[in-house]
Amino acid sequence: MTNEWCGWRDATERALYGADDGFYTRPGGPGPSGHFRTSVHVSPLYAGAVAALLCRVDEALGRPEELALVDVGAGRGELLTGVLGALPGEVAARLRPYAVERAARPEGLDGRIGWLDELPAPGSLTGLLFANEWLDNVPVDVVETDAEGVARRVLVRADGTERLGEPVGGADAEWLLRWWAPPLSAAATGGGSPVGSPGLRAEIGRPRDEAWARAVGVLRAGLAVAVDYAHERGDRPPFGTLTGFRDGREVRPVPDGSCDLTAHVALDACAGPAARRLTQRAALHALGVDGRRPPLTLAATDPAGYVRALAAAGSAAELTDPAGLGGFGWLLEPVGGAGAALLKEWDA
């Protein structure tokens, strides 16, 4: 890793996705599950819920001859493997599953899964695109307000040392003023860099908006879903959310390839005009994931079944906990009339 000064976006790109030493692309690495636990790793109930959603999409599309499932940021293919195992045979027979991941294809992965290092061609597929904790790893630049309150790009070296660079301008300044205000606002004189109290930090989410638009554009019809740590315009964190993870623990973000680098996502900025946003708790409840304990009477009539149901309830409770994974944001973006009709059915 070079130790030159650069913005956090470039530093994160190298640290996470460098060809030989990136955190995600390093040959022989454990993958995301070796460092943090996503909903996919918590319980097979999550893959079952995605399978249920895929079946709803399939029905809305009129059961096409070829149904696509695109997993963006697929890790080691755990979600696709789980979905394939949970689908009815008739749907699985028509399914074309694609994993989009910049790391190499893992050994032993189901041969039905296509492995891609970039998104499929625009408008090429019909079905469901699902991006679980992908956007938080799309690199973004960080800004900080200086002693005069002017927002400046934060420069960083591979060892994590930071300094302030030039004031933010152009499209990035426009994005901050539209989507990260408050706590940032326009200067009293109008135009120029955003301003705020000294020491405020923010992440410029424009690359994520563009990445999500490209992902949605893969579909000619269906539904695109992004699931991630999220915050809303009216409640942006005043000091940003950039952090690191290693071996299951949160650590100081250092862009040297030794840790994951992540920041919460402004899903409201990513959303298109027809999109729907809701919490993971609400989404999973709508897909049949319920954390209620089984009745005690089951313990008397079917002890083994009671134990299984109790374990499933515990996993469901973790997936839907509003103070944890259940508080994640889901962004549902319909493509075409069938996708829009599906969201109307969701509201019913």
C-alpha positions as CSV (number, residue, x, y, z in Angstrom):
1,M,0.0,0.0,0.0
2,T,1.3,3.5,-0.9
3,N,1.6,6.0,1.9
4,E,0.9,9.0,-0.2
5,W,-1.8,11.5,0.7
6,C,-5.1,11.0,-1.1
7,G,-8.9,11.3,-0.4
8,W,-10.6,8.5,1.5
9,R,-12.4,7.4,-1.6
10,D,-9.2,6.5,-3.4
11,A,-7.6,5.1,-0.2
12,T,-10.6,2.9,0.4
13,E,-10.6,1.6,-3.1
14,R,-7.0,0.5,-2.8
15,A,-7.4,-0.9,0.7
16,L,-10.5,-3.0,0.0
17,Y,-10.1,-3.9,-3.7
18,G,-6.3,-3.8,-4.5
19,A,-5.5,-6.7,-6.8
20,D,-3.0,-8.5,-4.6
21,D,-3.4,-7.0,-1.1
22,G,-7.0,-5.7,-0.8
23,F,-9.0,-6.7,2.2
24,Y,-11.7,-8.3,0.0
25,T,-9.6,-9.4,-2.9
26,R,-6.5,-10.8,-1.2
27,P,-6.0,-14.4,-2.3
28,G,-6.9,-17.0,0.4
29,G,-8.6,-14.5,2.6
30,P,-11.6,-15.6,4.8
31,G,-14.1,-13.3,3.2
32,P,-16.5,-11.0,5.0
33,S,-17.8,-13.7,7.3
34,G,-14.3,-14.0,8.8
35,H,-14.5,-10.4,10.2
36,F,-18.1,-9.5,10.7
37,R,-21.6,-11.0,10.9
38,T,-24.2,-10.0,8.4
39,S,-27.9,-11.0,8.3
40,V,-26.9,-13.7,5.8
41,H,-24.6,-15.4,8.4
42,V,-27.1,-15.1,11.3
43,S,-29.6,-17.6,10.2
44,P,-30.9,-19.4,7.1
45,L,-34.2,-17.6,7.8
46,Y,-32.7,-14.6,6.0
47,A,-32.1,-16.6,2.8
48,G,-35.5,-18.1,3.2
49,A,-37.0,-14.5,3.3
50,V,-35.1,-13.6,0.1
51,A,-36.4,-16.8,-1.5
52,A,-39.9,-15.8,-0.5
53,L,-39.4,-12.3,-2.0
54,L,-38.0,-13.8,-5.2
55,C,-41.1,-16.0,-5.5
56,R,-43.3,-12.9,-5.2
57,V,-41.2,-11.2,-7.9
58,D,-41.6,-14.3,-10.1
59,E,-45.3,-14.3,-9.7
60,A,-45.6,-10.5,-10.4
61,L,-43.5,-11.0,-13.6
62,G,-45.8,-13.8,-14.8
63,R,-43.3,-16.6,-14.1
64,P,-40.9,-15.9,-16.9
65,E,-39.0,-18.7,-18.7
66,E,-35.8,-17.3,-17.2
67,L,-35.7,-15.7,-13.8
68,A,-32.6,-13.9,-12.6
69,L,-31.3,-13.4,-9.1
70,V,-28.4,-11.0,-8.9
71,D,-26.5,-10.9,-5.6
72,V,-24.3,-7.8,-5.6
73,G,-21.5,-7.9,-3.1
74,A,-21.9,-11.7,-2.8
75,G,-19.0,-12.4,-0.4
76,R,-18.5,-16.1,-0.7
77,G,-21.9,-16.9,-2.2
78,E,-23.6,-17.7,1.1
79,L,-26.9,-16.0,0.3
80,L,-27.3,-17.5,-3.2
81,T,-26.5,-20.9,-1.8
82,G,-29.1,-20.5,0.9
83,V,-31.8,-19.2,-1.5
84,L,-31.2,-22.0,-4.0
85,G,-31.8,-24.5,-1.1
86,A,-35.0,-22.7,0.0
87,L,-36.7,-22.3,-3.4
88,P,-39.5,-24.5,-4.7
89,G,-38.1,-26.8,-7.4
90,E,-40.1,-25.3,-10.2
91,V,-38.7,-21.8,-9.5
92,A,-35.2,-23.1,-9.0
93,A,-35.3,-24.8,-12.3
94,R,-35.9,-21.5,-14.1
95,L,-33.5,-19.5,-12.0
96,R,-30.3,-18.0,-13.3
97,P,-28.3,-16.9,-10.2
98,Y,-25.4,-14.4,-10.5
99,A,-22.9,-13.4,-7.9
100,V,-21.3,-10.0,-8.4
101,E,-18.1,-9.9,-6.4
102,R,-14.6,-8.6,-7.0
103,A,-12.9,-11.5,-5.1
104,A,-12.2,-14.7,-6.9
105,R,-14.8,-17.4,-7.2
106,P,-14.6,-19.7,-4.1
107,E,-13.9,-23.3,-4.5
108,G,-16.8,-25.7,-4.2
109,L,-19.5,-23.1,-5.0
110,D,-22.7,-24.5,-6.6
111,G,-22.1,-24.7,-10.3
112,R,-25.4,-23.1,-11.1
113,I,-24.1,-19.8,-9.8
114,G,-22.5,-17.5,-12.3
115,W,-19.6,-15.5,-10.8
116,L,-19.0,-12.0,-12.2
117,D,-16.5,-9.3,-11.2
118,E,-18.8,-6.6,-12.5
119,L,-22.5,-5.9,-13.0
120,P,-24.3,-7.6,-15.9
121,A,-25.1,-5.4,-19.0
122,P,-27.8,-2.7,-18.5
123,G,-31.3,-3.9,-19.2
124,S,-30.2,-7.5,-19.6
125,L,-32.1,-9.4,-16.9
126,T,-35.6,-9.9,-15.5
127,G,-36.0,-10.8,-11.8
128,L,-34.6,-9.7,-8.5
129,L,-31.4,-7.8,-7.8
130,F,-30.4,-8.0,-4.1
131,A,-27.5,-6.0,-2.5
132,N,-27.0,-6.9,1.1
133,E,-24.4,-4.6,2.8
134,W,-22.8,-3.7,-0.5
135,L,-23.3,0.1,-0.7
136,D,-21.6,0.7,2.7
137,N,-18.4,-0.7,1.0
138,V,-18.7,1.5,-2.1
139,P,-15.8,4.0,-1.4
140,V,-16.7,7.6,-0.6
141,D,-14.8,10.7,0.3
142,V,-14.9,12.2,3.7
143,V,-15.1,16.0,4.5
144,E,-14.5,17.9,7.7
145,T,-15.2,21.5,8.6
146,D,-12.1,23.5,9.4
147,A,-11.6,26.2,12.2
148,E,-13.6,28.7,10.1
149,G,-16.4,26.1,9.5
150,V,-15.6,25.5,5.8
151,A,-16.0,21.9,4.6
152,R,-12.7,20.5,3.3
153,R,-11.9,17.1,1.8
154,V,-10.1,14.9,4.3
155,L,-6.8,13.5,3.0
156,V,-5.4,10.3,4.5
157,R,-2.3,8.1,4.2
158,A,-2.2,4.3,4.4
159,D,-1.2,4.5,8.1
160,G,-4.5,6.4,8.9
161,T,-2.9,9.8,9.4
162,E,-5.2,12.5,8.2
163,R,-5.0,16.2,7.2
164,L,-7.5,18.6,5.6
165,G,-7.3,19.3,1.9
166,E,-9.0,21.8,-0.4
167,P,-12.6,23.1,0.2
168,V,-15.3,20.9,-1.4
169,G,-16.9,22.3,-4.5
170,G,-18.8,21.3,-7.6
171,A,-21.1,18.3,-7.7
172,D,-19.8,17.1,-4.3
173,A,-20.7,20.3,-2.6
174,E,-24.1,20.3,-4.2
175,W,-24.7,16.7,-2.9
176,L,-23.7,17.7,0.6
177,L,-26.0,20.7,0.6
178,R,-28.9,18.7,-0.7
179,W,-28.5,15.5,1.3
180,W,-26.3,16.3,4.4
181,A,-28.0,19.5,5.6
182,P,-28.4,19.9,8.5
183,P,-25.8,19.9,10.0
184,L,-24.0,21.4,7.0
185,S,-25.5,24.3,5.1
186,A,-24.7,26.9,2.4
187,A,-22.5,29.8,3.2
188,A,-24.4,33.1,4.0
189,T,-22.9,34.6,0.8
190,G,-24.3,31.7,-1.3
191,G,-22.4,29.1,-3.4
192,G,-19.0,27.7,-2.6
193,S,-18.3,25.0,0.0
194,P,-20.8,23.9,2.6
195,V,-20.2,25.3,6.1
196,G,-20.9,24.3,9.7
197,S,-19.5,24.3,13.2
198,P,-15.8,23.4,13.2
199,G,-15.0,19.7,13.4
200,L,-18.1,18.4,11.7
201,R,-17.6,15.4,9.4
202,A,-19.6,13.9,6.6
203,E,-19.3,11.3,3.8
204,I,-20.1,12.3,0.3
205,G,-22.5,9.7,-0.9
206,R,-22.7,10.6,-4.6
207,P,-20.6,7.6,-5.7
208,R,-23.2,5.3,-4.0
209,D,-26.1,7.0,-5.7
210,E,-24.4,6.4,-9.0
211,A,-23.5,2.8,-8.1
212,W,-27.0,2.0,-7.1
213,A,-28.4,3.6,-10.3
214,R,-26.1,1.3,-12.3
215,A,-27.2,-1.7,-10.4
216,V,-30.9,-1.0,-10.8
217,G,-30.2,-0.5,-14.5
218,V,-29.2,-4.1,-14.9
219,L,-32.9,-5.0,-14.8
220,R,-35.3,-4.6,-17.6
221,A,-38.1,-5.7,-15.3
222,G,-38.4,-6.7,-11.7
223,L,-37.3,-5.4,-8.3
224,A,-33.9,-4.1,-7.0
225,V,-33.3,-4.2,-3.2
226,A,-30.5,-2.6,-1.2
227,V,-30.1,-3.5,2.5
228,D,-27.6,-1.5,4.6
229,Y,-26.8,0.6,7.6
230,A,-28.6,3.8,6.8
231,H,-29.5,7.3,8.0
232,E,-32.0,9.9,6.9
233,R,-31.4,13.5,5.8
234,G,-33.1,14.9,8.8
235,D,-30.9,12.9,11.2
236,R,-27.4,12.8,9.7
237,P,-24.7,12.0,12.2
238,P,-22.7,15.2,12.8
239,F,-19.3,13.4,12.9
240,G,-19.8,10.9,10.1
241,T,-19.8,7.1,10.4
242,L,-16.6,5.9,8.8
243,T,-15.2,3.0,10.8
244,G,-13.3,-0.3,10.4
245,F,-13.9,-3.9,11.3
246,R,-11.5,-6.7,11.9
247,D,-12.0,-10.2,13.4
248,G,-15.5,-9.3,14.6
249,R,-14.5,-6.1,16.3
250,E,-14.9,-2.4,15.4
251,V,-11.4,-0.8,15.0
252,R,-9.9,2.5,13.9
253,P,-10.3,2.9,10.1
254,V,-6.9,2.5,8.6
255,P,-6.7,2.2,4.8
256,D,-3.8,-0.3,4.6
257,G,-5.8,-3.5,3.7
258,S,-5.8,-4.8,7.2
259,C,-9.5,-4.1,8.0
260,D,-12.9,-3.6,6.4
261,L,-13.7,0.1,5.8
262,T,-17.4,1.0,6.0
263,A,-19.7,4.0,6.4
264,H,-23.5,4.1,6.7
265,V,-25.5,4.8,3.6
266,A,-27.8,7.7,2.7
267,L,-30.4,5.4,1.2
268,D,-32.8,8.3,0.8
269,A,-30.3,9.9,-1.6
270,C,-30.0,6.7,-3.6
271,A,-33.7,6.2,-3.9
272,G,-35.5,6.7,-7.2
273,P,-38.9,8.4,-7.4
274,A,-40.8,5.1,-7.3
275,A,-38.7,3.5,-4.5
276,R,-40.0,2.4,-1.1
277,R,-37.9,2.5,2.1
278,L,-38.6,0.6,5.2
279,T,-36.8,-1.1,8.1
280,Q,-35.5,-4.7,7.9
281,R,-37.9,-5.5,10.8
282,A,-40.9,-4.4,8.7
283,A,-39.6,-6.1,5.5
284,L,-38.9,-9.4,7.2
285,H,-42.2,-9.4,9.0
286,A,-43.9,-8.9,5.6
287,L,-41.9,-11.9,4.4
288,G,-42.9,-14.2,7.2
289,V,-40.0,-13.9,9.6
290,D,-41.5,-13.8,13.1
291,G,-39.6,-13.8,16.3
292,R,-42.5,-14.8,18.6
293,R,-41.8,-17.8,20.8
294,P,-43.7,-21.0,20.0
295,P,-46.5,-22.0,22.4
296,L,-45.4,-24.0,25.5
297,T,-48.0,-26.6,24.6
298,L,-45.8,-27.7,21.7
299,A,-43.1,-28.7,24.2
300,A,-45.5,-31.4,25.6
301,T,-46.7,-32.7,22.2
302,D,-43.5,-32.4,20.1
303,P,-40.4,-31.6,22.3
304,A,-38.0,-31.7,19.3
305,G,-40.2,-29.5,17.2
306,Y,-40.5,-27.1,20.1
307,V,-36.7,-26.8,20.4
308,R,-36.4,-26.2,16.7
309,A,-39.1,-23.6,16.8
310,L,-37.5,-21.9,19.8
311,A,-34.2,-21.7,18.0
312,A,-35.8,-20.2,14.9
313,A,-37.6,-17.7,17.0
314,G,-34.3,-16.6,18.5
315,S,-32.7,-16.2,15.1
316,A,-35.8,-14.3,13.9
317,A,-35.7,-12.0,16.9
318,E,-32.0,-11.2,16.2
319,L,-32.7,-10.4,12.5
320,T,-35.7,-8.1,13.4
321,D,-34.3,-6.5,16.6
322,P,-35.0,-2.7,16.0
323,A,-31.8,-1.9,18.0
324,G,-29.7,-4.1,15.8
325,L,-30.1,-5.8,12.4
326,G,-33.9,-5.0,12.4
327,G,-33.0,-1.3,12.2
328,F,-31.2,-1.7,8.9
329,G,-32.7,0.1,6.0
330,W,-34.3,-1.7,3.0
331,L,-34.6,0.2,-0.3
332,L,-37.0,-1.4,-2.7
333,E,-36.7,0.0,-6.3
334,P,-39.3,-1.3,-8.8
335,V,-38.4,-1.6,-12.5
336,G,-41.3,-1.7,-14.9
337,G,-45.0,-2.1,-14.2
338,A,-44.7,-5.5,-12.6
339,G,-42.2,-4.2,-10.0
340,A,-44.5,-1.3,-9.2
341,A,-47.5,-3.6,-8.8
342,L,-45.5,-5.8,-6.4
343,L,-44.9,-2.8,-4.1
344,K,-48.6,-2.0,-4.1
345,E,-49.3,-5.6,-3.1
346,W,-46.7,-5.2,-0.3
347,D,-48.8,-2.3,1.1
348,A,-52.0,-4.3,0.9
